[in-house]
Amino acid sequence: MAESDLDLEKQLYIEKIIKTINFGSIVITVHNGAITQIDYTEKIRFANTNRK
């Protein structure tokens, strides 16, 4: 697949996710050679605040 084959809307969406999440994962689902779904999970990390 050439770079131009990637739909601009999908490309921009993936770039947006990469720029906005600090920790997490992106899952790209492909069916018959085409992207059909994009899922992302963002992990939020909290400072260790041990109360005694």
C-alpha positions in Angstrom: 0.0 0.0 0.0 1.4 3.4 -1.0 1.3 6.3 1.4 -1.3 8.0 -0.8 -3.6 5.0 -0.4 -4.3 5.9 3.2 -7.4 8.0 3.4 -6.6 11.5 4.6 -9.4 11.4 7.2 -8.0 8.3 8.8 -4.4 9.6 8.6 -5.4 12.9 10.3 -7.4 11.0 13.0 -4.4 8.7 13.8 -2.1 11.8 14.0 -4.5 13.5 16.3 -4.6 10.6 18.7 -0.8 10.3 18.7 -0.4 14.0 19.5 -3.0 14.0 22.3 -2.3 10.9 24.4 0.6 10.6 26.8 0.2 6.9 27.7 -1.9 4.4 25.9 -2.3 2.3 22.8 -3.8 2.6 19.3 -5.4 -0.5 17.6 -6.0 -0.3 13.8 -8.3 -3.0 12.5 -7.8 -3.9 8.8 -10.3 -5.9 6.7 -9.5 -6.9 3.1 -6.5 -4.5 3.1 -8.5 -1.4 4.3 -8.7 0.2 7.7 -12.1 -0.5 9.0 -11.8 0.6 12.7 -9.4 2.6 14.9 -9.6 2.2 18.7 -7.4 3.9 21.3 -7.0 3.5 25.0 -5.6 6.3 27.1 -4.0 5.5 30.4 -4.0 8.1 33.1 -1.2 8.0 35.6 -1.7 9.6 39.0 1.0 10.7 41.4 1.7 8.3 44.2 -0.2 9.9 47.2 0.1 7.5 50.1 -1.9 8.6 53.0 -0.8 7.5 56.4 
